[in-house]
């Protein structure tokens, strides 16, 4: 991923590219959701957690970095377009979900219980998270591009900060937190915001 995008290449922000990227990312997110559901039904314990963790990391990494890579994000226009890809991807998922996933019974009872017997609770959350991840990810990539650092460096920063935030939440007994996949998946959100802030401050000094 460190060499997946050339920093000297111009941004590519044409509408067809943005729409096409949103559709592709939406399909990737949908596949990740289906795989997690299959894993949760087929396995238990450590195996379930390990495999789920792998798929969650893939889905998060795709949503955070692919929009920025596809658009070769460098400035505010590219960052905005990347956030649009994240939002568009969520809309694609929200179309596929009621048409295919829900009728096929993809979700376990756990999802129904969280939503009080409804699958629709997570749609507003989904589009907000998808847009946020793509937005912050593109901003971080743009900051790294300003100082000629690699996307790999951005990814490492996010991973380290996620580990720190997740561990602190577990150690401090933050409500609902523990040494599990959901805790560290949620920890990506503040970690990504911190990574964006740190990369911005670093880029301003160079």
TALIN-V396915 format. One record per backbone hydrogen bond with DSSP energy under -1.0 kcal/mol. NH is the residue of the N-H (numbers start at 1). CO is the residue of the C=O. If there is no record, write none. Layout:
NH_CO, NH_CO
This chain:
4_1, 9_6, 12_71, 18_14, 19_15, 20_16, 21_17, 22_18, 23_19, 24_20, 25_21, 26_22, 27_23, 28_24, 29_25, 30_26, 31_27, 32_28, 33_29, 34_30, 35_31, 36_32, 37_33, 38_34, 39_35, 40_36, 41_37, 42_38, 43_39, 49_45, 50_46, 51_47, 52_48, 53_49, 54_50, 55_51, 56_52, 57_53, 58_54, 59_55, 60_56, 61_57, 62_58, 63_59, 64_60, 65_61, 66_62, 69_65, 70_66, 71_67, 73_68, 79_75, 80_76, 81_77, 82_78, 83_79, 84_80, 85_81, 86_82, 87_83, 88_84, 89_85, 90_86, 91_87, 92_88, 93_89, 94_90, 95_91, 96_92, 97_93, 99_95, 100_96, 101_96, 102_97, 104_100, 105_102, 106_101, 112_108, 113_109, 114_110, 115_111, 116_113, 117_112, 126_122, 127_123, 128_124, 129_125, 130_126, 131_127, 132_128, 133_129, 134_130, 135_131, 136_132, 137_133, 138_134, 139_135, 140_136, 141_137, 142_138, 143_139, 144_140, 145_141, 146_142, 148_145, 149_144, 154_150, 155_151, 156_152, 157_153, 158_154, 159_155, 160_156, 161_157, 162_158, 163_159, 164_160, 165_161, 166_162, 167_163, 168_164, 169_165, 170_166, 171_167, 172_168, 174_169, 177_174, 180_178, 184_180, 185_181, 186_182, 187_183, 189_186, 191_187, 192_188, 193_189, 194_190, 195_191, 196_192, 197_193, 198_194, 199_195, 200_196, 201_197, 202_198, 203_199, 204_200
